[in-house]
Amino acid sequence: GLAGVMNERDASRIAAAFPYRHTAVTDDRPTALNGALGGKDGFLLSVGTGTIAAARTDGVFRSVGGWGFHVGDQASGSWIGREGLRNVLLCHDGFFAHSYLTRALLAKFNDDPNEIVAFSMSAKPGDYGAFAPDVVESARANDPVGQKIIRAGADHLQQCLTALRFKAGDALCLTGGVGPHYACFLPPETTSGLCERRGDALDGAFNFALTQLGKSTEVRT
C-alpha cells in the first residue's frame, strides 16, 4: 500500500524489487480502506496531510481524488493551511476584513506578507499542514475565515461521497489527523452511520496479505 503507485506498471516494478515469491502492490487507498473498515463494506474519508475518499460496495473498491497537493487533496491539512495563508493575503490586500485567525497567522510571519510569499517558494505539503490546527480551532471558535475554509473542505468531502454513491446511513469512517474534525461540519444524514475505525493501513495490508495467502496455501499458526 504505497502512495504514488498509480498504475500496474508502477506496481509490477516495485514488486519485482522484492525477493519474495509472491508480492502484491497497491497504492495506499485500498489498504487504508481495508484497515479502517476491517474488510467490510463502507466508506472512508481519510484526511491528513493529503485526502483519500474511498468506498467498498459489494466487495468492489472505488475511490475519487487523492491526486496530490498540487492538483488535488482538497480538504486536506495541507490544503487547509494553504487556504489559511491565502486568506491572510486577501485580507491584507483589503478584499476581506481580517479575523482573529488571519491576524494570528500573519503574526507568525512577523506581520510581513512578503515572508509568506518567501515561505511559499519552497514549502511542501507538510509545511502548509502545520497551520491546519490553527484554522480548525478557529473554525470551532466561529472565526469567519476559519469557518469559511473548513466548510469549503466539508463541501468537497460531501461531493466525494456523492460521487462514490454514498447513501444516508451507510457506514462512514473519518480518519487522519484532520478527518474527525470534519464530523461536526458534515450534514447529520451523512454522519448518521459514522463508525470508529477498526484498524489502520498496516492492518489493511496484512488483511490483504492473508487473503492472498489463503488463495494459494493453507495458513498455519
SEPAFI-586833 format. One record per residue (C-alpha): residue number from 1; residue in three letters; x, y, z. Coordinates in Angstrom, 3 decimals, always signed. Layout:
N
<atom resi="NUM" resn="ALA" xx="X" yy="Y" zz="Z"/>
...
END
This chain:
221
<atom resi="1" resn="GLY" xx="+0.000" yy="+0.000" zz="+0.000"/>
<atom resi="2" resn="LEU" xx="+2.280" yy="+2.748" zz="-1.261"/>
<atom resi="3" resn="ALA" xx="+1.273" yy="+6.311" zz="-2.045"/>
<atom resi="4" resn="GLY" xx="+2.296" yy="+7.155" zz="-5.604"/>
<atom resi="5" resn="VAL" xx="+1.622" yy="+3.744" zz="-7.151"/>
<atom resi="6" resn="MET" xx="-0.547" yy="+4.989" zz="-9.990"/>
<atom resi="7" resn="ASN" xx="-0.759" yy="+2.038" zz="-12.403"/>
<atom resi="8" resn="GLU" xx="+0.083" yy="-1.618" zz="-12.979"/>
<atom resi="9" resn="ARG" xx="+3.491" yy="-0.706" zz="-14.409"/>
<atom resi="10" resn="ASP" xx="+4.464" yy="+1.006" zz="-11.139"/>
<atom resi="11" resn="ALA" xx="+3.123" yy="-1.926" zz="-9.111"/>
<atom resi="12" resn="SER" xx="+4.998" yy="-4.502" zz="-11.182"/>
<atom resi="13" resn="ARG" xx="+8.254" yy="-2.563" zz="-10.997"/>
<atom resi="14" resn="ILE" xx="+8.079" yy="-2.292" zz="-7.203"/>
<atom resi="15" resn="ALA" xx="+7.008" yy="-5.921" zz="-6.762"/>
<atom resi="16" resn="ALA" xx="+9.976" yy="-7.056" zz="-8.846"/>
<atom resi="17" resn="ALA" xx="+12.355" yy="-5.302" zz="-6.450"/>
<atom resi="18" resn="PHE" xx="+11.350" yy="-7.597" zz="-3.562"/>
<atom resi="19" resn="PRO" xx="+12.898" yy="-11.054" zz="-3.061"/>
<atom resi="20" resn="TYR" xx="+9.589" yy="-12.790" zz="-2.288"/>
<atom resi="21" resn="ARG" xx="+7.859" yy="-15.399" zz="-4.390"/>
<atom resi="22" resn="HIS" xx="+4.535" yy="-13.536" zz="-4.302"/>
<atom resi="23" resn="THR" xx="+4.286" yy="-9.752" zz="-3.862"/>
<atom resi="24" resn="ALA" xx="+1.085" yy="-7.719" zz="-4.305"/>
<atom resi="25" resn="VAL" xx="+1.490" yy="-3.938" zz="-4.584"/>
<atom resi="26" resn="THR" xx="-1.303" yy="-1.342" zz="-4.493"/>
<atom resi="27" resn="ASP" xx="-1.485" yy="+2.360" zz="-3.754"/>
<atom resi="28" resn="ASP" xx="-2.375" yy="+3.419" zz="-0.215"/>
<atom resi="29" resn="ARG" xx="-6.110" yy="+3.849" zz="-0.742"/>
<atom resi="30" resn="PRO" xx="-7.178" yy="+0.159" zz="-0.741"/>
<atom resi="31" resn="THR" xx="-5.071" yy="-0.641" zz="+2.332"/>
<atom resi="32" resn="ALA" xx="-6.390" yy="+2.395" zz="+4.226"/>
<atom resi="33" resn="LEU" xx="-9.994" yy="+1.457" zz="+3.413"/>
<atom resi="34" resn="ASN" xx="-9.495" yy="-2.223" zz="+4.199"/>
<atom resi="35" resn="GLY" xx="-7.888" yy="-1.436" zz="+7.528"/>
<atom resi="36" resn="ALA" xx="-10.415" yy="+1.178" zz="+8.616"/>
<atom resi="37" resn="LEU" xx="-13.454" yy="-0.955" zz="+7.801"/>
<atom resi="38" resn="GLY" xx="-11.960" yy="-4.326" zz="+8.729"/>
<atom resi="39" resn="GLY" xx="-12.606" yy="-5.686" zz="+5.253"/>
<atom resi="40" resn="LYS" xx="-16.314" yy="-4.767" zz="+5.387"/>
<atom resi="41" resn="ASP" xx="-18.330" yy="-2.588" zz="+3.016"/>
<atom resi="42" resn="GLY" xx="-18.474" yy="+1.119" zz="+3.745"/>
<atom resi="43" resn="PHE" xx="-16.921" yy="+4.499" zz="+3.057"/>
<atom resi="44" resn="LEU" xx="-13.698" yy="+6.140" zz="+4.160"/>
<atom resi="45" resn="LEU" xx="-12.649" yy="+9.776" zz="+4.314"/>
<atom resi="46" resn="SER" xx="-9.019" yy="+9.725" zz="+5.411"/>
<atom resi="47" resn="VAL" xx="-7.915" yy="+13.328" zz="+5.737"/>
<atom resi="48" resn="GLY" xx="-4.424" yy="+14.127" zz="+6.940"/>
<atom resi="49" resn="THR" xx="-1.704" yy="+15.931" zz="+5.009"/>
<atom resi="50" resn="GLY" xx="-3.478" yy="+14.512" zz="+1.939"/>
<atom resi="51" resn="THR" xx="-7.031" yy="+13.314" zz="+1.269"/>
<atom resi="52" resn="ILE" xx="-8.364" yy="+9.840" zz="+0.489"/>
<atom resi="53" resn="ALA" xx="-12.031" yy="+9.234" zz="-0.355"/>
<atom resi="54" resn="ALA" xx="-12.789" yy="+5.569" zz="-0.951"/>
<atom resi="55" resn="ALA" xx="-15.599" yy="+3.044" zz="-0.767"/>
<atom resi="56" resn="ARG" xx="-16.175" yy="-0.678" zz="-0.821"/>
<atom resi="57" resn="THR" xx="-19.614" yy="-1.776" zz="-2.026"/>
<atom resi="58" resn="ASP" xx="-20.430" yy="-5.471" zz="-2.522"/>
<atom resi="59" resn="GLY" xx="-16.712" yy="-6.118" zz="-2.312"/>
<atom resi="60" resn="VAL" xx="-15.879" yy="-3.669" zz="-5.125"/>
<atom resi="61" resn="PHE" xx="-13.344" yy="-0.935" zz="-4.339"/>
<atom resi="62" resn="ARG" xx="-13.772" yy="+2.608" zz="-5.698"/>
<atom resi="63" resn="SER" xx="-12.083" yy="+5.911" zz="-4.941"/>
<atom resi="64" resn="VAL" xx="-12.041" yy="+9.543" zz="-6.028"/>
<atom resi="65" resn="GLY" xx="-9.457" yy="+12.276" zz="-5.523"/>
<atom resi="66" resn="GLY" xx="-6.115" yy="+11.604" zz="-3.890"/>
<atom resi="67" resn="TRP" xx="-4.251" yy="+13.243" zz="-6.782"/>
<atom resi="68" resn="GLY" xx="-1.709" yy="+15.023" zz="-4.600"/>
<atom resi="69" resn="PHE" xx="-1.308" yy="+18.506" zz="-3.207"/>
<atom resi="70" resn="HIS" xx="-0.537" yy="+20.392" zz="-6.419"/>
<atom resi="71" resn="VAL" xx="-3.641" yy="+19.316" zz="-8.345"/>
<atom resi="72" resn="GLY" xx="-5.922" yy="+17.877" zz="-5.665"/>
<atom resi="73" resn="ASP" xx="-6.123" yy="+16.873" zz="-1.990"/>
<atom resi="74" resn="GLN" xx="-8.844" yy="+19.408" zz="-1.278"/>
<atom resi="75" resn="ALA" xx="-9.945" yy="+19.464" zz="+2.385"/>
<atom resi="76" resn="SER" xx="-6.579" yy="+18.049" zz="+3.493"/>
<atom resi="77" resn="GLY" xx="-4.375" yy="+19.535" zz="+6.174"/>
<atom resi="78" resn="SER" xx="-2.015" yy="+20.945" zz="+3.555"/>
<atom resi="79" resn="TRP" xx="-4.937" yy="+22.455" zz="+1.650"/>
<atom resi="80" resn="ILE" xx="-6.364" yy="+23.958" zz="+4.856"/>
<atom resi="81" resn="GLY" xx="-3.024" yy="+25.531" zz="+5.746"/>
<atom resi="82" resn="ARG" xx="-2.549" yy="+26.972" zz="+2.271"/>
<atom resi="83" resn="GLU" xx="-6.090" yy="+28.354" zz="+2.256"/>
<atom resi="84" resn="GLY" xx="-5.390" yy="+29.987" zz="+5.609"/>
<atom resi="85" resn="LEU" xx="-2.339" yy="+31.783" zz="+4.242"/>
<atom resi="86" resn="ARG" xx="-4.113" yy="+32.668" zz="+1.003"/>
<atom resi="87" resn="ASN" xx="-6.853" yy="+34.338" zz="+3.028"/>
<atom resi="88" resn="VAL" xx="-4.258" yy="+36.240" zz="+5.061"/>
<atom resi="89" resn="LEU" xx="-3.009" yy="+37.836" zz="+1.858"/>
<atom resi="90" resn="LEU" xx="-6.541" yy="+38.575" zz="+0.639"/>
<atom resi="91" resn="CYS" xx="-7.299" yy="+40.307" zz="+3.929"/>
<atom resi="92" resn="HIS" xx="-4.020" yy="+42.217" zz="+3.781"/>
<atom resi="93" resn="ASP" xx="-4.985" yy="+43.485" zz="+0.329"/>
<atom resi="94" resn="GLY" xx="-8.362" yy="+44.650" zz="+1.633"/>
<atom resi="95" resn="PHE" xx="-10.591" yy="+42.145" zz="-0.158"/>
<atom resi="96" resn="PHE" xx="-11.971" yy="+40.946" zz="+3.187"/>
<atom resi="97" resn="ALA" xx="-11.812" yy="+42.077" zz="+6.781"/>
<atom resi="98" resn="HIS" xx="-9.128" yy="+40.498" zz="+8.934"/>
<atom resi="99" resn="SER" xx="-10.246" yy="+37.970" zz="+11.528"/>
<atom resi="100" resn="TYR" xx="-8.516" yy="+36.649" zz="+14.619"/>
<atom resi="101" resn="LEU" xx="-7.241" yy="+33.718" zz="+12.520"/>
<atom resi="102" resn="THR" xx="-5.726" yy="+35.805" zz="+9.733"/>
<atom resi="103" resn="ARG" xx="-4.053" yy="+38.178" zz="+12.174"/>
<atom resi="104" resn="ALA" xx="-2.668" yy="+35.246" zz="+14.167"/>
<atom resi="105" resn="LEU" xx="-1.294" yy="+33.579" zz="+11.035"/>
<atom resi="106" resn="LEU" xx="+0.228" yy="+36.835" zz="+9.802"/>
<atom resi="107" resn="ALA" xx="+1.904" yy="+37.318" zz="+13.198"/>
<atom resi="108" resn="LYS" xx="+3.732" yy="+34.015" zz="+12.649"/>
<atom resi="109" resn="PHE" xx="+5.419" yy="+35.717" zz="+9.693"/>
<atom resi="110" resn="ASN" xx="+6.338" yy="+38.857" zz="+11.651"/>
<atom resi="111" resn="ASP" xx="+3.295" yy="+40.658" zz="+10.202"/>
<atom resi="112" resn="ASP" xx="+5.068" yy="+40.735" zz="+6.852"/>
<atom resi="113" resn="PRO" xx="+3.121" yy="+39.273" zz="+3.893"/>
<atom resi="114" resn="ASN" xx="+6.379" yy="+39.088" zz="+1.927"/>
<atom resi="115" resn="GLU" xx="+7.573" yy="+36.409" zz="+4.354"/>
<atom resi="116" resn="ILE" xx="+4.511" yy="+34.332" zz="+3.431"/>
<atom resi="117" resn="VAL" xx="+5.459" yy="+34.631" zz="-0.233"/>
<atom resi="118" resn="ALA" xx="+9.049" yy="+33.622" zz="+0.539"/>
<atom resi="119" resn="PHE" xx="+7.772" yy="+30.645" zz="+2.568"/>
<atom resi="120" resn="SER" xx="+5.576" yy="+29.517" zz="-0.323"/>
<atom resi="121" resn="MET" xx="+8.503" yy="+29.329" zz="-2.727"/>
<atom resi="122" resn="SER" xx="+9.841" yy="+26.165" zz="-1.103"/>
<atom resi="123" resn="ALA" xx="+7.002" yy="+24.982" zz="+1.161"/>
<atom resi="124" resn="LYS" xx="+5.997" yy="+21.326" zz="+0.957"/>
<atom resi="125" resn="PRO" xx="+2.533" yy="+19.924" zz="+1.788"/>
<atom resi="126" resn="GLY" xx="+3.571" yy="+19.126" zz="+5.346"/>
<atom resi="127" resn="ASP" xx="+4.818" yy="+22.687" zz="+5.832"/>
<atom resi="128" resn="TYR" xx="+1.384" yy="+24.053" zz="+4.939"/>
<atom resi="129" resn="GLY" xx="-0.243" yy="+21.369" zz="+7.063"/>
<atom resi="130" resn="ALA" xx="+1.467" yy="+22.794" zz="+10.150"/>
<atom resi="131" resn="PHE" xx="-1.045" yy="+25.668" zz="+10.034"/>
<atom resi="132" resn="ALA" xx="-4.120" yy="+23.424" zz="+9.776"/>
<atom resi="133" resn="PRO" xx="-4.650" yy="+23.163" zz="+13.574"/>
<atom resi="134" resn="ASP" xx="-4.900" yy="+26.964" zz="+13.784"/>
<atom resi="135" resn="VAL" xx="-7.598" yy="+27.001" zz="+11.110"/>
<atom resi="136" resn="VAL" xx="-9.533" yy="+24.086" zz="+12.610"/>
<atom resi="137" resn="GLU" xx="-9.520" yy="+25.580" zz="+16.100"/>
<atom resi="138" resn="SER" xx="-10.568" yy="+28.980" zz="+14.788"/>
<atom resi="139" resn="ALA" xx="-13.474" yy="+27.391" zz="+12.913"/>
<atom resi="140" resn="ARG" xx="-14.623" yy="+25.725" zz="+16.133"/>
<atom resi="141" resn="ALA" xx="-14.470" yy="+29.165" zz="+17.768"/>
<atom resi="142" resn="ASN" xx="-16.684" yy="+30.589" zz="+14.979"/>
<atom resi="143" resn="ASP" xx="-13.957" yy="+32.653" zz="+13.336"/>
<atom resi="144" resn="PRO" xx="-15.497" yy="+33.676" zz="+9.981"/>
<atom resi="145" resn="VAL" xx="-12.429" yy="+32.901" zz="+7.885"/>
<atom resi="146" resn="GLY" xx="-11.780" yy="+29.604" zz="+9.647"/>
<atom resi="147" resn="GLN" xx="-15.415" yy="+28.625" zz="+9.224"/>
<atom resi="148" resn="LYS" xx="-15.336" yy="+29.512" zz="+5.526"/>
<atom resi="149" resn="ILE" xx="-12.289" yy="+27.318" zz="+4.909"/>
<atom resi="150" resn="ILE" xx="-13.479" yy="+24.281" zz="+6.868"/>
<atom resi="151" resn="ARG" xx="-16.986" yy="+24.449" zz="+5.418"/>
<atom resi="152" resn="ALA" xx="-15.478" yy="+24.538" zz="+1.916"/>
<atom resi="153" resn="GLY" xx="-13.461" yy="+21.450" zz="+2.812"/>
<atom resi="154" resn="ALA" xx="-16.564" yy="+19.724" zz="+4.166"/>
<atom resi="155" resn="ASP" xx="-18.458" yy="+20.558" zz="+0.964"/>
<atom resi="156" resn="HIS" xx="-15.704" yy="+18.901" zz="-1.074"/>
<atom resi="157" resn="LEU" xx="-15.785" yy="+15.777" zz="+1.090"/>
<atom resi="158" resn="GLN" xx="-19.558" yy="+15.609" zz="+0.682"/>
<atom resi="159" resn="GLN" xx="-19.114" yy="+15.822" zz="-3.089"/>
<atom resi="160" resn="CYS" xx="-16.614" yy="+12.958" zz="-2.888"/>
<atom resi="161" resn="LEU" xx="-19.168" yy="+10.821" zz="-1.051"/>
<atom resi="162" resn="THR" xx="-21.846" yy="+11.727" zz="-3.600"/>
<atom resi="163" resn="ALA" xx="-19.527" yy="+10.665" zz="-6.429"/>
<atom resi="164" resn="LEU" xx="-18.987" yy="+7.356" zz="-4.611"/>
<atom resi="165" resn="ARG" xx="-22.802" yy="+6.894" zz="-4.379"/>
<atom resi="166" resn="PHE" xx="-22.981" yy="+7.263" zz="-0.605"/>
<atom resi="167" resn="LYS" xx="-26.428" yy="+6.980" zz="+0.988"/>
<atom resi="168" resn="ALA" xx="-27.601" yy="+8.199" zz="+4.379"/>
<atom resi="169" resn="GLY" xx="-26.935" yy="+5.536" zz="+6.983"/>
<atom resi="170" resn="ASP" xx="-24.021" yy="+3.931" zz="+5.137"/>
<atom resi="171" resn="ALA" xx="-21.006" yy="+3.118" zz="+7.301"/>
<atom resi="172" resn="LEU" xx="-18.603" yy="+6.053" zz="+7.228"/>
<atom resi="173" resn="CYS" xx="-15.187" yy="+6.242" zz="+8.848"/>
<atom resi="174" resn="LEU" xx="-13.336" yy="+9.539" zz="+9.305"/>
<atom resi="175" resn="THR" xx="-9.622" yy="+9.090" zz="+9.897"/>
<atom resi="176" resn="GLY" xx="-6.372" yy="+11.013" zz="+9.693"/>
<atom resi="177" resn="GLY" xx="-5.227" yy="+13.979" zz="+11.707"/>
<atom resi="178" resn="VAL" xx="-7.931" yy="+16.225" zz="+10.232"/>
<atom resi="179" resn="GLY" xx="-10.729" yy="+13.828" zz="+9.200"/>
<atom resi="180" resn="PRO" xx="-12.539" yy="+13.522" zz="+12.564"/>
<atom resi="181" resn="HIS" xx="-12.696" yy="+17.322" zz="+12.883"/>
<atom resi="182" resn="TYR" xx="-14.995" yy="+17.448" zz="+9.852"/>
<atom resi="183" resn="ALA" xx="-17.722" yy="+15.409" zz="+11.610"/>
<atom resi="184" resn="CYS" xx="-19.495" yy="+18.454" zz="+13.019"/>
<atom resi="185" resn="PHE" xx="-19.342" yy="+20.255" zz="+9.651"/>
<atom resi="186" resn="LEU" xx="-20.948" yy="+17.452" zz="+7.602"/>
<atom resi="187" resn="PRO" xx="-24.758" yy="+17.062" zz="+7.322"/>
<atom resi="188" resn="PRO" xx="-26.412" yy="+14.888" zz="+10.003"/>
<atom resi="189" resn="GLU" xx="-27.627" yy="+12.419" zz="+7.379"/>
<atom resi="190" resn="THR" xx="-24.015" yy="+11.920" zz="+6.291"/>
<atom resi="191" resn="THR" xx="-22.747" yy="+11.208" zz="+9.792"/>
<atom resi="192" resn="SER" xx="-25.705" yy="+9.026" zz="+10.838"/>
<atom resi="193" resn="GLY" xx="-23.647" yy="+5.903" zz="+10.052"/>
<atom resi="194" resn="LEU" xx="-20.395" yy="+7.227" zz="+11.488"/>
<atom resi="195" resn="CYS" xx="-18.236" yy="+4.461" zz="+12.946"/>
<atom resi="196" resn="GLU" xx="-14.851" yy="+4.111" zz="+14.610"/>
<atom resi="197" resn="ARG" xx="-12.045" yy="+2.747" zz="+12.502"/>
<atom resi="198" resn="ARG" xx="-11.223" yy="-0.919" zz="+13.082"/>
<atom resi="199" resn="GLY" xx="-7.571" yy="-0.624" zz="+12.121"/>
<atom resi="200" resn="ASP" xx="-5.023" yy="+1.361" zz="+10.174"/>
<atom resi="201" resn="ALA" xx="-3.463" yy="+0.992" zz="+6.732"/>
<atom resi="202" resn="LEU" xx="-0.943" yy="-1.540" zz="+8.049"/>
<atom resi="203" resn="ASP" xx="-3.808" yy="-3.711" zz="+9.298"/>
<atom resi="204" resn="GLY" xx="-5.354" yy="-3.392" zz="+5.852"/>
<atom resi="205" resn="ALA" xx="-2.135" yy="-4.507" zz="+4.200"/>
<atom resi="206" resn="PHE" xx="-1.873" yy="-7.558" zz="+6.474"/>
<atom resi="207" resn="ASN" xx="-5.509" yy="-8.417" zz="+5.753"/>
<atom resi="208" resn="PHE" xx="-4.787" yy="-8.313" zz="+2.024"/>
<atom resi="209" resn="ALA" xx="-1.687" yy="-10.456" zz="+2.536"/>
<atom resi="210" resn="LEU" xx="-3.678" yy="-13.063" zz="+4.450"/>
<atom resi="211" resn="THR" xx="-6.318" yy="-13.091" zz="+1.707"/>
<atom resi="212" resn="GLN" xx="-3.671" yy="-13.626" zz="-0.962"/>
<atom resi="213" resn="LEU" xx="-2.019" yy="-16.333" zz="+1.122"/>
<atom resi="214" resn="GLY" xx="-5.327" yy="-18.080" zz="+1.670"/>
<atom resi="215" resn="LYS" xx="-5.793" yy="-18.336" zz="-2.091"/>
<atom resi="216" resn="SER" xx="-2.594" yy="-20.312" zz="-2.570"/>
<atom resi="217" resn="THR" xx="-1.864" yy="-22.230" zz="+0.592"/>
<atom resi="218" resn="GLU" xx="-3.135" yy="-23.217" zz="+3.995"/>
<atom resi="219" resn="VAL" xx="-2.439" yy="-20.674" zz="+6.708"/>
<atom resi="220" resn="ARG" xx="-0.643" yy="-22.305" zz="+9.658"/>
<atom resi="221" resn="THR" xx="-0.108" yy="-20.677" zz="+13.054"/>
END
